[in-house]
Protein backbone atom coordinates (compact mmCIF):
# COMPACT_ATOMS: atom_id res chain seq x y z
CA UNK A 1 0.00 0.00 0.00
CA UNK A 2 1.30 3.51 -0.68
CA UNK A 3 2.41 5.70 2.22
CA UNK A 4 -0.49 7.65 3.61
CA UNK A 5 -3.03 4.87 3.04
CA UNK A 6 -5.22 3.79 5.95
CA UNK A 7 -3.21 0.56 6.28
CA UNK A 8 0.08 2.47 6.38
CA UNK A 9 -1.15 5.23 8.68
CA UNK A 10 -3.77 3.77 11.03
CA UNK A 11 -5.60 6.11 13.36
CA UNK A 12 -5.11 6.19 17.11
CA UNK A 13 -6.92 3.16 18.57
CA UNK A 14 -9.72 3.76 21.04
CA UNK A 15 -8.00 1.67 23.74
CA UNK A 16 -5.23 4.30 23.96
CA UNK A 17 -7.23 6.26 26.48
CA UNK A 18 -4.72 8.65 28.01
CA UNK A 19 -2.51 11.29 26.46
CA UNK A 20 0.76 9.40 26.95
CA UNK A 21 -0.58 6.25 25.30
CA UNK A 22 -1.90 8.26 22.36
CA UNK A 23 1.42 10.05 21.98
CA UNK A 24 3.24 6.73 22.18
CA UNK A 25 1.17 5.36 19.34
CA UNK A 26 1.84 8.43 17.20
CA UNK A 27 5.56 8.25 18.03
CA UNK A 28 5.76 4.55 17.11
CA UNK A 29 3.78 5.08 13.91
CA UNK A 30 6.20 7.81 12.80
CA UNK A 31 9.32 5.93 13.95
CA UNK A 32 8.35 2.75 12.09
CA UNK A 33 7.06 4.56 8.98
CA UNK A 34 8.06 2.70 5.81
CA UNK A 35 9.11 -0.46 7.70
CA UNK A 36 7.46 -3.78 6.87
CA UNK A 37 6.98 -7.00 8.79
CA UNK A 38 9.33 -9.75 7.62
CA UNK A 39 6.67 -12.42 7.49
CA UNK A 40 3.85 -10.87 5.49
CA UNK A 41 5.10 -7.44 4.44
CA UNK A 42 2.43 -5.61 6.46
CA UNK A 43 3.22 -2.11 7.73
CA UNK A 44 5.36 -2.61 10.83
CA UNK A 45 3.06 -0.57 13.06
CA UNK A 46 0.53 -3.41 12.81
CA UNK A 47 2.66 -5.41 15.26
CA UNK A 48 2.92 -2.82 18.06
CA UNK A 49 -0.81 -2.27 17.61
CA UNK A 50 -1.47 -5.99 18.10
CA UNK A 51 0.75 -6.15 21.18
CA UNK A 52 -0.78 -3.03 22.74
CA UNK A 53 -4.30 -4.36 22.11
CA UNK A 54 -3.39 -7.60 23.88
CA UNK A 55 -1.88 -5.68 26.80
CA UNK A 56 -4.97 -3.51 27.23
CA UNK A 57 -7.34 -6.43 26.73
CA UNK A 58 -5.62 -8.36 29.54
CA UNK A 59 -5.99 -5.48 31.99
CA UNK A 60 -2.70 -3.66 31.44
CA UNK A 61 -2.51 -0.04 32.57
CA UNK A 62 -2.05 2.81 30.11
CA UNK A 63 1.70 3.08 30.78
CA UNK A 64 1.98 -0.58 29.75
CA UNK A 65 -0.06 0.16 26.63
CA UNK A 66 2.31 3.04 25.80
CA UNK A 67 5.33 0.78 26.32
CA UNK A 68 3.76 -1.87 24.09
CA UNK A 69 3.42 0.66 21.27
CA UNK A 70 7.07 1.61 21.75
CA UNK A 71 8.57 -1.80 22.51
CA UNK A 72 10.51 -2.12 19.23
CA UNK A 73 11.57 1.48 18.61
CA UNK A 74 14.96 1.16 20.31
CA UNK A 75 15.78 -2.01 18.36
CA UNK A 76 14.44 -1.12 14.95
CA UNK A 77 14.64 2.68 14.58
CA UNK A 78 17.12 5.47 15.28
CA UNK A 79 15.38 6.32 18.57
CA UNK A 80 17.50 6.18 21.72
CA UNK A 81 16.52 5.47 25.31
CA UNK A 82 17.09 9.05 26.42
CA UNK A 83 14.42 10.23 23.98
CA UNK A 84 11.87 7.72 25.29
CA UNK A 85 12.61 8.61 28.91
CA UNK A 86 12.43 12.30 28.10
CA UNK A 87 9.19 12.13 26.14
CA UNK A 88 7.31 9.47 28.12
CA UNK A 89 8.82 9.41 31.61
CA UNK A 90 10.72 6.92 33.71
CA UNK A 91 7.99 4.28 34.01
CA UNK A 92 7.35 3.88 30.28
CA UNK A 93 11.01 4.40 29.47
CA UNK A 94 12.14 1.68 31.86
CA UNK A 95 9.63 -0.77 30.44
CA UNK A 96 10.75 -0.09 26.87
CA UNK A 97 14.42 -0.49 27.80
CA UNK A 98 13.64 -3.79 29.57
CA UNK A 99 11.92 -5.08 26.42
CA UNK A 100 14.83 -4.19 24.11
CA UNK A 101 17.37 -6.67 22.73
CA UNK A 102 21.08 -6.13 23.29
CA UNK A 103 22.20 -5.91 19.66
CA UNK A 104 25.84 -6.29 20.71
CA UNK A 105 25.14 -10.01 21.31
CA UNK A 106 25.48 -11.57 17.87
CA UNK A 107 24.27 -15.10 18.60
CA UNK A 108 20.46 -15.21 18.32
CA UNK A 109 19.83 -17.72 21.11
CA UNK A 110 22.25 -16.00 23.50
CA UNK A 111 20.70 -12.61 22.73
CA UNK A 112 17.20 -13.91 23.41
CA UNK A 113 18.33 -15.62 26.62
CA UNK A 114 19.78 -12.30 27.78
CA UNK A 115 16.58 -10.48 26.87
CA UNK A 116 14.45 -12.99 28.76
CA UNK A 117 16.57 -12.56 31.89
CA UNK A 118 16.42 -8.78 31.51
CA UNK A 119 12.62 -8.83 31.23
CA UNK A 120 12.32 -11.15 34.22
CA UNK A 121 14.40 -8.77 36.36
CA UNK A 122 12.16 -5.88 35.33
CA UNK A 123 9.13 -7.46 36.97
CA UNK A 124 5.59 -8.53 36.27
CA UNK A 125 4.46 -5.60 34.11
CA UNK A 126 7.38 -6.03 31.71
CA UNK A 127 6.80 -9.80 31.65
CA UNK A 128 3.13 -9.30 30.75
CA UNK A 129 4.00 -7.02 27.81
CA UNK A 130 6.69 -9.47 26.73
CA UNK A 131 4.23 -12.36 26.81
CA UNK A 132 1.78 -10.35 24.70
CA UNK A 133 4.57 -9.77 22.18
CA UNK A 134 5.23 -13.50 21.97
CA UNK A 135 1.53 -14.28 21.53
CA UNK A 136 1.29 -11.74 18.69
CA UNK A 137 4.40 -13.13 16.99
CA UNK A 138 3.33 -16.76 17.38
CA UNK A 139 -0.11 -15.98 15.98
CA UNK A 140 1.53 -14.43 12.93
CA UNK A 141 3.86 -17.38 12.44
CA UNK A 142 1.00 -19.87 12.87
CA UNK A 143 -1.11 -18.07 10.26
CA UNK A 144 1.73 -17.77 7.76
CA UNK A 145 2.95 -21.34 8.27
CA UNK A 146 -0.57 -22.63 7.63
CA UNK A 147 -0.55 -20.77 4.31
CA UNK A 148 3.02 -21.32 3.11
CA UNK A 149 4.62 -24.08 5.13
CA UNK A 150 8.32 -24.37 5.92
CA UNK A 151 9.27 -21.90 3.19
CA UNK A 152 8.21 -19.08 5.49
CA UNK A 153 11.32 -19.71 7.58
CA UNK A 154 13.54 -18.14 4.92
CA UNK A 155 12.08 -14.73 5.73
CA UNK A 156 13.37 -14.70 9.28
CA UNK A 157 16.86 -14.38 10.73
CA UNK A 158 16.52 -17.49 12.88
CA UNK A 159 15.16 -20.93 11.92
CA UNK A 160 11.58 -21.67 12.88
CA UNK A 161 12.61 -24.41 15.32
CA UNK A 162 14.92 -22.00 17.14
CA UNK A 163 12.27 -19.29 17.31
CA UNK A 164 9.82 -21.77 18.83
CA UNK A 165 12.41 -23.04 21.31
CA UNK A 166 13.09 -19.45 22.42
CA UNK A 167 9.37 -18.75 22.80
CA UNK A 168 8.92 -21.90 24.87
CA UNK A 169 11.68 -20.63 27.14
CA UNK A 170 9.83 -17.32 27.39
CA UNK A 171 6.63 -19.17 28.27
CA UNK A 172 8.40 -21.17 30.97
CA UNK A 173 9.75 -17.97 32.50
CA UNK A 174 6.33 -16.30 32.44
CA UNK A 175 4.65 -19.32 34.02
CA UNK A 176 7.31 -19.40 36.74
CA UNK A 177 6.92 -15.70 37.54
CA UNK A 178 3.22 -15.07 36.88
CA UNK A 179 1.59 -18.48 37.05
CA UNK A 180 -1.08 -19.88 34.75
CA UNK A 181 -3.09 -17.34 32.79
CA UNK A 182 -5.26 -17.23 29.66
CA UNK A 183 -2.43 -15.44 27.86
CA UNK A 184 0.11 -18.13 28.75
CA UNK A 185 -2.36 -20.79 27.68
CA UNK A 186 -2.84 -19.01 24.36
CA UNK A 187 0.91 -18.88 23.72
CA UNK A 188 1.25 -22.59 24.55
CA UNK A 189 -1.62 -23.41 22.20
CA UNK A 190 -0.13 -21.38 19.35
CA UNK A 191 3.27 -23.04 19.75
CA UNK A 192 1.71 -26.51 19.89
CA UNK A 193 -0.32 -25.72 16.78
CA UNK A 194 2.75 -24.60 14.85
CA UNK A 195 4.62 -27.74 15.90
CA UNK A 196 1.66 -29.87 14.85
CA UNK A 197 1.66 -28.26 11.41
CA UNK A 198 5.38 -28.92 11.13
CA UNK A 199 5.03 -32.51 12.29
CA UNK A 200 7.35 -31.72 15.17
CA UNK A 201 6.95 -32.75 18.80
CA UNK A 202 5.54 -29.98 20.99
CA UNK A 203 8.73 -29.79 23.02
CA UNK A 204 11.10 -29.53 20.03
CA UNK A 205 14.28 -27.62 20.77
CA UNK A 206 16.85 -26.27 18.37
C-alpha positions in Angstrom: 0.0 0.0 0.0 1.3 3.5 -0.7 2.4 5.7 2.2 -0.5 7.7 3.6 -3.0 4.9 3.0 -5.2 3.8 5.9 -3.2 0.6 6.3 0.1 2.5 6.4 -1.2 5.2 8.7 -3.8 3.8 11.0 -5.6 6.1 13.4 -5.1 6.2 17.1 -6.9 3.2 18.6 -9.7 3.8 21.0 -8.0 1.7 23.7 -5.2 4.3 24.0 -7.2 6.3 26.5 -4.7 8.6 28.0 -2.5 11.3 26.5 0.8 9.4 26.9 -0.6 6.2 25.3 -1.9 8.3 22.4 1.4 10.1 22.0 3.2 6.7 22.2 1.2 5.4 19.3 1.8 8.4 17.2 5.6 8.3 18.0 5.8 4.6 17.1 3.8 5.1 13.9 6.2 7.8 12.8 9.3 5.9 14.0 8.3 2.7 12.1 7.1 4.6 9.0 8.1 2.7 5.8 9.1 -0.5 7.7 7.5 -3.8 6.9 7.0 -7.0 8.8 9.3 -9.7 7.6 6.7 -12.4 7.5 3.9 -10.9 5.5 5.1 -7.4 4.4 2.4 -5.6 6.5 3.2 -2.1 7.7 5.4 -2.6 10.8 3.1 -0.6 13.1 0.5 -3.4 12.8 2.7 -5.4 15.3 2.9 -2.8 18.1 -0.8 -2.3 17.6 -1.5 -6.0 18.1 0.8 -6.1 21.2 -0.8 -3.0 22.7 -4.3 -4.4 22.1 -3.4 -7.6 23.9 -1.9 -5.7 26.8 -5.0 -3.5 27.2 -7.3 -6.4 26.7 -5.6 -8.4 29.5 -6.0 -5.5 32.0 -2.7 -3.7 31.4 -2.5 0.0 32.6 -2.1 2.8 30.1 1.7 3.1 30.8 2.0 -0.6 29.8 -0.1 0.2 26.6 2.3 3.0 25.8 5.3 0.8 26.3 3.8 -1.9 24.1 3.4 0.7 21.3 7.1 1.6 21.7 8.6 -1.8 22.5 10.5 -2.1 19.2 11.6 1.5 18.6 15.0 1.2 20.3 15.8 -2.0 18.4 14.4 -1.1 15.0 14.6 2.7 14.6 17.1 5.5 15.3 15.4 6.3 18.6 17.5 6.2 21.7 16.5 5.5 25.3 17.1 9.1 26.4 14.4 10.2 24.0 11.9 7.7 25.3 12.6 8.6 28.9 12.4 12.3 28.1 9.2 12.1 26.1 7.3 9.5 28.1 8.8 9.4 31.6 10.7 6.9 33.7 8.0 4.3 34.0 7.3 3.9 30.3 11.0 4.4 29.5 12.1 1.7 31.9 9.6 -0.8 30.4 10.8 -0.1 26.9 14.4 -0.5 27.8 13.6 -3.8 29.6 11.9 -5.1 26.4 14.8 -4.2 24.1 17.4 -6.7 22.7 21.1 -6.1 23.3 22.2 -5.9 19.7 25.8 -6.3 20.7 25.1 -10.0 21.3 25.5 -11.6 17.9 24.3 -15.1 18.6 20.5 -15.2 18.3 19.8 -17.7 21.1 22.2 -16.0 23.5 20.7 -12.6 22.7 17.2 -13.9 23.4 18.3 -15.6 26.6 19.8 -12.3 27.8 16.6 -10.5 26.9 14.4 -13.0 28.8 16.6 -12.6 31.9 16.4 -8.8 31.5 12.6 -8.8 31.2 12.3 -11.1 34.2 14.4 -8.8 36.4 12.2 -5.9 35.3 9.1 -7.5 37.0 5.6 -8.5 36.3 4.5 -5.6 34.1 7.4 -6.0 31.7 6.8 -9.8 31.6 3.1 -9.3 30.8 4.0 -7.0 27.8 6.7 -9.5 26.7 4.2 -12.4 26.8 1.8 -10.3 24.7 4.6 -9.8 22.2 5.2 -13.5 22.0 1.5 -14.3 21.5 1.3 -11.7 18.7 4.4 -13.1 17.0 3.3 -16.8 17.4 -0.1 -16.0 16.0 1.5 -14.4 12.9 3.9 -17.4 12.4 1.0 -19.9 12.9 -1.1 -18.1 10.3 1.7 -17.8 7.8 2.9 -21.3 8.3 -0.6 -22.6 7.6 -0.5 -20.8 4.3 3.0 -21.3 3.1 4.6 -24.1 5.1 8.3 -24.4 5.9 9.3 -21.9 3.2 8.2 -19.1 5.5 11.3 -19.7 7.6 13.5 -18.1 4.9 12.1 -14.7 5.7 13.4 -14.7 9.3 16.9 -14.4 10.7 16.5 -17.5 12.9 15.2 -20.9 11.9 11.6 -21.7 12.9 12.6 -24.4 15.3 14.9 -22.0 17.1 12.3 -19.3 17.3 9.8 -21.8 18.8 12.4 -23.0 21.3 13.1 -19.4 22.4 9.4 -18.7 22.8 8.9 -21.9 24.9 11.7 -20.6 27.1 9.8 -17.3 27.4 6.6 -19.2 28.3 8.4 -21.2 31.0 9.7 -18.0 32.5 6.3 -16.3 32.4 4.7 -19.3 34.0 7.3 -19.4 36.7 6.9 -15.7 37.5 3.2 -15.1 36.9 1.6 -18.5 37.1 -1.1 -19.9 34.8 -3.1 -17.3 32.8 -5.3 -17.2 29.7 -2.4 -15.4 27.9 0.1 -18.1 28.8 -2.4 -20.8 27.7 -2.8 -19.0 24.4 0.9 -18.9 23.7 1.2 -22.6 24.6 -1.6 -23.4 22.2 -0.1 -21.4 19.3 3.3 -23.0 19.8 1.7 -26.5 19.9 -0.3 -25.7 16.8 2.8 -24.6 14.8 4.6 -27.7 15.9 1.7 -29.9 14.9 1.7 -28.3 11.4 5.4 -28.9 11.1 5.0 -32.5 12.3 7.3 -31.7 15.2 6.9 -32.8 18.8 5.5 -30.0 21.0 8.7 -29.8 23.0 11.1 -29.5 20.0 14.3 -27.6 20.8 16.9 -26.3 18.4 
